[in-house]
Amino acid sequence: MSNGTGKEEHEYPNIVERFGEVFKKLGIKKHEGYVDHCAKGDLENLEDVEKKLYEMGLHPSLRNQVVNFWAAEIKQPVPEKLQKRLTEERGLKPRGGAEGEKESEKYSVDEDTGAIKV
């Protein structure tokens, strides 16, 4: 019986196949290893999924995307503790920390002339 939405949904009898589809949607190639490793744990536990992806060395931003897409797929909210950890990881990796603060102390701007002083 149709639910009247008009959307065509693929039914995956296997949760592992559904998890693999998340990687395909994100365009992550050679995802089979990640899927197999995560399948050894509990795919319905988002913290376990993130831990397995971390063990496999998946980049923090991709881990964040996979976890968020997977949470939407299985209709579970991302635990606050996990969301905070993923956000902190993404924020600290690219730039910043102590080095970024030192850079701003090295240079100053002369407000009268607009010149940069070293």
DSSP file (Angstrom, degrees, kcal/mol; ACC not computed):
  #  RESIDUE AA STRUCTURE BP1 BP2  ACC     N-H-->O    O-->H-N    N-H-->O    O-->H-N    TCO  KAPPA ALPHA  PHI   PSI    X-CA   Y-CA   Z-CA
    1    1 A M              0   0    0      0, 0.0     2,-0.2     0, 0.0     0, 0.0   0.000 360.0 360.0 360.0 135.2    0.0    0.0    0.0
    2    2 A S        -     0   0    0      1,-0.1     0, 0.0     2,-0.1     0, 0.0  -0.516 360.0-147.5 -81.9 145.1    1.4    3.4   -0.9
    3    3 A N        -     0   0    0     -2,-0.2    -1,-0.1     1,-0.0     0, 0.0   0.477  40.4-120.6 -90.9  -1.3    1.8    6.1    1.6
    4    4 A G  S    S+     0   0    0      3,-0.1    -2,-0.1     1,-0.1    -1,-0.0   0.530  81.0 115.6  82.7   7.1    1.0    8.8   -0.9
    5    5 A T        -     0   0    0      2,-0.2     3,-0.1     1,-0.1    -1,-0.1   0.778  68.3-140.4 -80.9 -24.7    4.3   10.7   -0.7
    6    6 A G        +     0   0    0      1,-0.3     2,-0.3     0, 0.0    -1,-0.1   0.410  58.9 128.9  81.0  -3.7    5.3    9.9   -4.3
    7    7 A K        -     0   0    0      1,-0.0     2,-0.7     2,-0.0    -1,-0.3  -0.666  56.4-136.4 -85.9 139.1    8.9    9.4   -3.1
    8    8 A E        -     0   0    0     -2,-0.3     2,-0.4    -3,-0.1    -1,-0.0  -0.853  24.9-170.8 -96.0 118.4   10.6    6.3   -4.2
    9    9 A E        -     0   0    0     -2,-0.7     2,-0.5     2,-0.0    -2,-0.0  -0.880  18.9-133.2-111.8 141.6   12.6    4.8   -1.3
   10   10 A H        -     0   0    0     -2,-0.4     2,-0.6     2,-0.0    -2,-0.0  -0.783  18.3-144.6 -89.1 131.4   15.0    1.9   -1.5
   11   11 A E        -     0   0    0     -2,-0.5     3,-0.1     2,-0.0    -2,-0.0  -0.867  11.2-164.9 -97.9 122.3   14.5   -0.6    1.2
   12   12 A Y        -     0   0    0     -2,-0.6     6,-0.1     1,-0.1    -2,-0.0  -0.925   8.1-165.0-107.2 114.0   17.7   -2.2    2.4
   13   13 A P  S    S+     0   0    0      0, 0.0     2,-0.5     0, 0.0    -1,-0.1   0.768  76.2  66.1 -67.8 -22.2   17.1   -5.3    4.4
   14   14 A N  S  > S-     0   0    0      1,-0.1     4,-1.7    -3,-0.1     3,-0.3  -0.874  71.2-150.5-107.6 127.3   20.6   -5.2    5.7
   15   15 A I  H  > S+     0   0    0     -2,-0.5     4,-2.3     1,-0.2     5,-0.1   0.817  99.1  59.6 -64.0 -30.0   21.7   -2.4    8.0
   16   16 A V  H  > S+     0   0    0      2,-0.2     4,-2.2     1,-0.2    -1,-0.2   0.894 104.0  49.9 -65.7 -39.6   25.3   -2.7    6.7
   17   17 A E  H  > S+     0   0    0     -3,-0.3     4,-1.7     2,-0.2    -1,-0.2   0.902 109.9  51.0 -64.6 -40.6   24.0   -2.0    3.2
   18   18 A R  H  X S+     0   0    0     -4,-1.7     4,-1.0     1,-0.2    -2,-0.2   0.908 109.6  50.3 -62.0 -41.5   22.2    1.1    4.5
   19   19 A F  H >X S+     0   0    0     -4,-2.3     4,-1.0     1,-0.2     3,-0.6   0.897 107.8  53.6 -64.0 -40.2   25.4    2.2    6.2
   20   20 A G  H 3X S+     0   0    0     -4,-2.2     4,-1.7     1,-0.2    -1,-0.2   0.842 101.0  60.7 -62.0 -34.0   27.3    1.8    2.9
   21   21 A E  H 3X S+     0   0    0     -4,-1.7     4,-2.7     1,-0.2    -1,-0.2   0.820  96.0  60.8 -64.4 -30.9   24.8    4.0    1.1
   22   22 A V  H <X S+     0   0    0     -4,-1.0     4,-1.7    -3,-0.6    -1,-0.2   0.922 105.3  47.8 -61.2 -43.4   25.7    6.9    3.4
   23   23 A F  H  X>S+     0   0    0     -4,-1.0     5,-2.5     1,-0.2     4,-0.5   0.895 111.3  50.7 -64.1 -40.2   29.3    6.7    2.2
   24   24 A K  H ><5S+     0   0    0     -4,-1.7     3,-1.0     1,-0.2    -2,-0.2   0.914 108.0  52.4 -64.3 -42.4   28.1    6.6   -1.4
   25   25 A K  H 3<5S+     0   0    0     -4,-2.7    -1,-0.2     1,-0.3    -2,-0.2   0.860 111.0  47.9 -60.8 -35.6   25.9    9.6   -0.9
   26   26 A L  H 3<5S-     0   0    0     -4,-1.7    -1,-0.3    -5,-0.2    -2,-0.2   0.528 114.4-119.3 -83.5  -6.1   28.9   11.5    0.5
   27   27 A G  T <<5 +     0   0    0     -3,-1.0     2,-0.7    -4,-0.5    -3,-0.2   0.757  55.4 158.7  76.0  24.7   31.0   10.4   -2.5
   28   28 A I      < -     0   0    0     -5,-2.5     3,-0.4    -6,-0.1    -1,-0.2  -0.737  28.3-150.6 -85.8 115.8   33.6    8.6   -0.3
   29   29 A K  S    S+     0   0    0     -2,-0.7    -5,-0.0     1,-0.2    -1,-0.0  -0.440  72.9  23.8 -84.8 160.2   35.4    6.1   -2.5
   30   30 A K  S    S+     0   0    0     -2,-0.1     3,-0.4     1,-0.1     4,-0.3   0.903  75.6 148.5  53.3  46.5   36.8    2.8   -1.3
   31   31 A H     >  +     0   0    0     -3,-0.4     4,-2.5     1,-0.2     3,-0.2   0.528  39.7  93.1 -87.0  -7.3   34.4    2.8    1.6
   32   32 A E  H  > S+     0   0    0      1,-0.2     4,-2.9     2,-0.2     5,-0.2   0.867  83.9  52.9 -58.8 -38.3   34.0   -0.9    1.9
   33   33 A G  H  > S+     0   0    0     -3,-0.4     4,-2.3     2,-0.2    -1,-0.2   0.906 110.4  47.1 -63.1 -42.3   36.8   -1.2    4.5
   34   34 A Y  H  > S+     0   0    0     -4,-0.3     4,-2.6    -3,-0.2     5,-0.2   0.927 113.7  48.2 -63.9 -44.4   35.2    1.5    6.7
   35   35 A V  H  X S+     0   0    0     -4,-2.5     4,-2.1     1,-0.2    -2,-0.2   0.928 112.5  48.0 -63.0 -46.2   31.8   -0.2    6.4
   36   36 A D  H  X S+     0   0    0     -4,-2.9     4,-0.7    -5,-0.2    -1,-0.2   0.912 113.1  47.9 -61.9 -42.9   33.2   -3.7    7.2
   37   37 A H  H >< S+     0   0    0     -4,-2.3     3,-0.9     1,-0.2     4,-0.3   0.919 113.4  46.9 -65.8 -42.9   35.1   -2.4   10.2
   38   38 A C  H >< S+     0   0    0     -4,-2.6     3,-1.6     1,-0.2    -1,-0.2   0.835 103.6  63.5 -67.0 -31.6   32.1   -0.5   11.6
   39   39 A A  H 3< S+     0   0    0     -4,-2.1    -1,-0.2     1,-0.3    -2,-0.2   0.704  89.3  68.7 -67.3 -18.6   29.9   -3.5   11.1
   40   40 A K  T << S+     0   0    0     -3,-0.9    -1,-0.3    -4,-0.7    -2,-0.2   0.734 107.2  42.2 -70.2 -20.7   32.0   -5.4   13.6
   41   41 A G  S <  S-     0   0    0     -3,-1.6     2,-0.8    -4,-0.3     3,-0.1  -0.038 115.0 -61.0-102.6-151.9   30.5   -3.1   16.2
   42   42 A D    >   -     0   0    0      1,-0.1     3,-1.6     3,-0.1     7,-0.3  -0.872  38.9-167.0-102.1 106.5   27.1   -1.8   16.9
   43   43 A L  T 3  S+     0   0    0     -2,-0.8    -1,-0.1     1,-0.3    -4,-0.1   0.661  87.8  58.5 -69.3 -15.6   25.9    0.3   13.9
   44   44 A E  T 3  S+     0   0    0      1,-0.1     2,-0.7    -3,-0.1    -1,-0.3   0.500  89.6  80.6 -91.5  -3.3   23.0    1.7   15.8
   45   45 A N    <>  -     0   0    0     -3,-1.6     4,-2.1     1,-0.2     3,-0.3  -0.896  66.1-163.6-102.6 105.9   25.3    3.1   18.5
   46   46 A L  H  > S+     0   0    0     -2,-0.7     4,-2.5     1,-0.2     5,-0.2   0.832  88.3  54.3 -62.5 -34.2   26.6    6.4   17.0
   47   47 A E  H  > S+     0   0    0      2,-0.2     4,-2.2     1,-0.2    -1,-0.2   0.890 109.1  48.7 -66.7 -37.7   29.5    6.6   19.5
   48   48 A D  H  > S+     0   0    0     -3,-0.3     4,-2.3     2,-0.2    -2,-0.2   0.899 110.7  50.8 -67.1 -40.7   30.7    3.2   18.5
   49   49 A V  H  X S+     0   0    0     -4,-2.1     4,-2.3    -7,-0.3    -2,-0.2   0.934 111.6  47.4 -61.3 -46.7   30.4    4.1   14.8
   50   50 A E  H  X S+     0   0    0     -4,-2.5     4,-2.2     1,-0.2    -1,-0.2   0.898 110.7  52.2 -62.7 -40.4   32.5    7.2   15.3
   51   51 A K  H  X S+     0   0    0     -4,-2.2     4,-2.4     1,-0.2    -1,-0.2   0.912 110.0  48.2 -62.1 -43.3   35.1    5.2   17.3
   52   52 A K  H  X S+     0   0    0     -4,-2.3     4,-1.5     2,-0.2    -1,-0.2   0.896 111.1  50.1 -65.5 -40.1   35.4    2.7   14.6
   53   53 A L  H  <>S+     0   0    0     -4,-2.3     5,-2.2     2,-0.2     4,-0.4   0.874 110.2  51.3 -65.8 -36.2   35.8    5.4   11.9
   54   54 A Y  H ><5S+     0   0    0     -4,-2.2     3,-1.4     1,-0.2    -2,-0.2   0.919 106.8  53.6 -63.9 -44.4   38.5    7.0   14.1
   55   55 A E  H 3<5S+     0   0    0     -4,-2.4    -1,-0.2     1,-0.3    -2,-0.2   0.842 107.4  51.8 -58.9 -33.7   40.3    3.7   14.4
   56   56 A M  T 3<5S-     0   0    0     -4,-1.5    -1,-0.3    -5,-0.1    -2,-0.2   0.547 116.9-115.7 -82.2  -7.3   40.4    3.5   10.6
   57   57 A G  T < 5 +     0   0    0     -3,-1.4    -3,-0.2    -4,-0.4     2,-0.2   0.733  50.3 169.5  82.9  22.9   41.8    7.0   10.3
   58   58 A L      < -     0   0    0     -5,-2.2    -1,-0.2     1,-0.1     5,-0.1  -0.496  45.5 -97.6 -69.4 137.2   39.0    8.7    8.6
   59   59 A H     >  -     0   0    0     -2,-0.2     4,-2.8     1,-0.1     3,-0.4  -0.193  31.1-117.6 -55.8 142.3   39.4   12.5    8.5
   60   60 A P  H  > S+     0   0    0      0, 0.0     4,-2.4     0, 0.0     5,-0.2   0.857 113.0  50.7 -53.5 -40.7   37.5   14.4   11.3
   61   61 A S  H  > S+     0   0    0      2,-0.2     4,-2.0     1,-0.2     5,-0.1   0.892 113.0  45.8 -68.4 -36.2   35.3   16.3    8.9
   62   62 A L  H  > S+     0   0    0     -3,-0.4     4,-3.0     2,-0.2     5,-0.2   0.891 110.8  53.3 -70.6 -38.7   34.3   13.2    7.0
   63   63 A R  H  X S+     0   0    0     -4,-2.8     4,-2.7     1,-0.2     5,-0.2   0.930 109.0  50.2 -58.7 -44.4   33.7   11.3   10.3
   64   64 A N  H  X S+     0   0    0     -4,-2.4     4,-2.5    -5,-0.2    -1,-0.2   0.922 112.2  46.7 -60.1 -45.6   31.4   14.2   11.3
   65   65 A Q  H  X S+     0   0    0     -4,-2.0     4,-2.9     2,-0.2     5,-0.3   0.927 113.0  48.6 -63.8 -45.2   29.5   14.0    8.0
   66   66 A V  H  X S+     0   0    0     -4,-3.0     4,-2.9     1,-0.2     5,-0.2   0.937 112.9  47.8 -61.4 -46.5   29.2   10.2    8.1
   67   67 A V  H  X S+     0   0    0     -4,-2.7     4,-2.5    -5,-0.2    -1,-0.2   0.924 114.5  46.1 -61.6 -44.7   27.9   10.3   11.8
   68   68 A N  H  X S+     0   0    0     -4,-2.5     4,-1.9    -5,-0.2    -2,-0.2   0.918 115.3  45.4 -66.5 -42.9   25.4   13.0   11.0
   69   69 A F  H  X S+     0   0    0     -4,-2.9     4,-2.3     2,-0.2    -2,-0.2   0.913 114.5  48.9 -64.9 -41.6   24.1   11.4    7.8
   70   70 A W  H  X S+     0   0    0     -4,-2.9     4,-2.6    -5,-0.3    -2,-0.2   0.894 108.4  53.8 -66.1 -39.4   23.9    8.0    9.6
   71   71 A A  H  <>S+     0   0    0     -4,-2.5     5,-2.6    -5,-0.2     4,-0.4   0.907 111.1  46.3 -60.3 -41.4   22.1    9.5   12.5
   72   72 A A  H  <5S+     0   0    0     -4,-1.9     3,-0.5     3,-0.2    -2,-0.2   0.890 111.1  53.1 -66.9 -38.6   19.5   11.0   10.1
   73   73 A E  H  <5S+     0   0    0     -4,-2.3    -2,-0.2     1,-0.2    -1,-0.2   0.907 117.2  35.6 -63.9 -43.3   19.3    7.6    8.3
   74   74 A I  T  <5S-     0   0    0     -4,-2.6    -1,-0.2     2,-0.1    -2,-0.2   0.375 110.8-122.5 -94.5   5.5   18.5    5.6   11.5
   75   75 A K  T   5 +     0   0    0     -3,-0.5    -3,-0.2    -4,-0.4    -4,-0.1   0.911  65.1 133.9  56.6  49.6   16.5    8.5   12.9
   76   76 A Q      < -     0   0    0     -5,-2.6    -1,-0.2    -6,-0.1     2,-0.2  -0.981  56.7-118.7-125.3 140.1   18.6    8.9   16.1
   77   77 A P        -     0   0    0      0, 0.0   -31,-0.2     0, 0.0     3,-0.0  -0.507  33.3-109.6 -73.4 147.1   19.8   12.2   17.6
   78   78 A V        -     0   0    0     -2,-0.2     5,-0.1     1,-0.1   -10,-0.0  -0.648  41.4-108.1 -74.9 126.3   23.6   12.5   17.8
   79   79 A P     >  -     0   0    0      0, 0.0     4,-2.7     0, 0.0     5,-0.2  -0.258  22.5-124.8 -56.4 141.5   24.5   12.4   21.6
   80   80 A E  H  > S+     0   0    0      1,-0.2     4,-2.5     2,-0.2     5,-0.2   0.874 109.8  53.6 -57.4 -40.9   25.5   15.8   22.9
   81   81 A K  H  > S+     0   0    0      1,-0.2     4,-2.0     2,-0.2    -1,-0.2   0.907 111.7  44.9 -61.8 -43.1   28.9   14.5   24.1
   82   82 A L  H  > S+     0   0    0      2,-0.2     4,-2.6    -3,-0.2     5,-0.2   0.914 112.2  51.6 -67.7 -43.7   29.7   13.0   20.7
   83   83 A Q  H  X S+     0   0    0     -4,-2.7     4,-2.2     1,-0.2    -2,-0.2   0.903 110.3  49.6 -60.2 -41.6   28.6   16.2   18.9
   84   84 A K  H  X S+     0   0    0     -4,-2.5     4,-2.6    -5,-0.2    -1,-0.2   0.922 111.0  49.0 -63.6 -44.5   30.8   18.3   21.1
   85   85 A R  H  X S+     0   0    0     -4,-2.0     4,-2.4     1,-0.2    -2,-0.2   0.913 111.9  48.4 -62.8 -43.5   33.8   16.1   20.6
   86   86 A L  H  X S+     0   0    0     -4,-2.6     4,-2.1     2,-0.2    -1,-0.2   0.898 112.5  48.9 -64.3 -40.1   33.4   16.1   16.8
   87   87 A T  H  X S+     0   0    0     -4,-2.2     4,-2.2    -5,-0.2    -2,-0.2   0.916 111.6  48.7 -66.4 -43.4   33.0   19.9   16.8
   88   88 A E  H  X S+     0   0    0     -4,-2.6     4,-2.0     2,-0.2     5,-0.2   0.912 110.3  51.9 -63.2 -42.3   36.1   20.4   18.9
   89   89 A E  H  X S+     0   0    0     -4,-2.4     4,-1.6     1,-0.2    -1,-0.2   0.925 111.5  46.1 -60.1 -45.7   38.1   18.1   16.7
   90   90 A R  H  < S+     0   0    0     -4,-2.1    -1,-0.2     1,-0.2    -2,-0.2   0.894 113.6  49.8 -64.9 -39.3   37.2   19.9   13.6
   91   91 A G  H  < S+     0   0    0     -4,-2.2     4,-0.4     1,-0.2    -1,-0.2   0.801 113.8  43.4 -71.7 -29.7   37.9   23.3   15.2
   92   92 A L  H  < S+     0   0    0     -4,-2.0    -1,-0.2    -5,-0.2    -2,-0.2   0.758 104.5  62.4 -89.6 -25.3   41.3   22.5   16.5
   93   93 A K  S  < S+     0   0    0     -4,-1.6    -2,-0.1    -5,-0.2    -3,-0.1   0.955  96.8  48.8 -70.9 -53.2   42.8   20.6   13.5
   94   94 A P  S    S-     0   0    0      0, 0.0     2,-0.3     0, 0.0    -1,-0.1   0.926 121.8 -32.5 -61.1 -52.4   42.9   23.1   10.6
   95   95 A R  S    S+     0   0    0     -4,-0.4     2,-0.3     4,-0.0     0, 0.0  -0.935  93.1  57.6-155.1 170.3   44.6   26.2   12.3
   96   96 A G    >>  +     0   0    0     -2,-0.3     4,-0.7    -3,-0.1     3,-0.6  -0.722  40.9 115.5 108.3-150.9   44.8   27.9   15.6
   97   97 A G  H 3> S-     0   0    0     -2,-0.3     4,-1.1     1,-0.2     3,-0.1  -0.434  97.7 -29.2  72.3-153.0   45.8   26.8   19.0
   98   98 A A  H 3> S+     0   0    0      1,-0.2     4,-1.9     2,-0.2    -1,-0.2   0.850 138.0  58.6 -67.4 -35.6   48.9   28.5   20.5
   99   99 A E  H <> S+     0   0    0     -3,-0.6     4,-1.8     1,-0.2    -1,-0.2   0.911 103.0  51.7 -63.4 -42.8   50.5   29.1   17.1
  100  100 A G  H  X S+     0   0    0     -4,-0.7     4,-1.2     1,-0.2    -1,-0.2   0.848 109.3  50.9 -63.0 -35.0   47.6   31.2   15.8
  101  101 A E  H  X S+     0   0    0     -4,-1.1     4,-1.2     1,-0.2    -1,-0.2   0.881 107.1  53.4 -70.9 -37.6   47.7   33.4   18.9
  102  102 A K  H  X S+     0   0    0     -4,-1.9     4,-1.4     1,-0.2     3,-0.2   0.872 102.9  58.9 -64.2 -37.1   51.4   34.0   18.6
  103  103 A E  H  X S+     0   0    0     -4,-1.8     4,-0.9     1,-0.2     3,-0.4   0.910 104.3  49.3 -59.0 -43.8   51.0   35.2   15.0
  104  104 A S  H  < S+     0   0    0     -4,-1.2    -1,-0.2     1,-0.2    -2,-0.2   0.797 108.6  54.0 -69.8 -26.7   48.6   38.0   16.0
  105  105 A E  H  < S+     0   0    0     -4,-1.2    -1,-0.2    -3,-0.2    -2,-0.2   0.774  99.9  62.4 -75.9 -25.9   51.0   39.1   18.7
  106  106 A K  H  < S+     0   0    0     -4,-1.4     2,-0.3    -3,-0.4    -1,-0.2   0.846 105.8  46.2 -66.7 -35.1   53.9   39.5   16.2
  107  107 A Y     <  +     0   0    0     -4,-0.9     2,-0.3    -3,-0.1    11,-0.2  -0.825  60.5 177.3-116.2 147.2   52.2   42.1   14.2
  108  108 A S  E     -A  117   0A   0      9,-2.1     9,-3.9    -2,-0.3     2,-0.5  -0.958  24.6-124.9-140.5 162.5   50.4   45.3   15.0
  109  109 A V  E     -A  116   0A   0     -2,-0.3     2,-0.7     7,-0.2     7,-0.2  -0.925  15.7-131.9-113.6 129.3   48.8   48.0   13.0
  110  110 A D     >  -     0   0    0      5,-3.3     4,-3.1    -2,-0.5     5,-0.3  -0.695  18.3-154.9 -75.2 114.6   49.6   51.7   13.3
  111  111 A E  T  4 S+     0   0    0     -2,-0.7    -1,-0.2     1,-0.2    -2,-0.0   0.760  87.3  53.7 -68.5 -24.5   46.2   53.2   13.5
  112  112 A D  T  4 S+     0   0    0      1,-0.1    -1,-0.2     3,-0.1    -2,-0.0   0.936 126.6  17.8 -73.8 -46.8   47.3   56.6   12.2
  113  113 A T  T  4 S-     0   0    0      2,-0.1    -2,-0.2     0, 0.0    -1,-0.1   0.681  94.2-127.5-100.2 -20.5   49.0   55.4    9.0
  114  114 A G     <  +     0   0    0     -4,-3.1    -3,-0.2     1,-0.3     2,-0.1   0.551  59.0 146.8  82.2   7.4   47.4   51.9    8.7
  115  115 A A        -     0   0    0     -5,-0.3    -5,-3.3    -6,-0.1     2,-0.5  -0.472  51.0-121.1 -78.6 149.1   50.9   50.5    8.3
  116  116 A I  E     -A  109   0A   0     -7,-0.2     2,-0.4    -2,-0.1    -7,-0.2  -0.791  25.1-152.5 -90.9 126.6   51.7   47.0    9.7
  117  117 A K  E      A  108   0A   0     -9,-3.9    -9,-2.1    -2,-0.5     0, 0.0  -0.821 360.0 360.0-101.6 138.9   54.4   47.0   12.3
  118  118 A V              0   0    0     -2,-0.4    -1,-0.1   -11,-0.2    -9,-0.1   0.406 360.0 360.0 -98.7 360.0   56.6   43.9   12.8
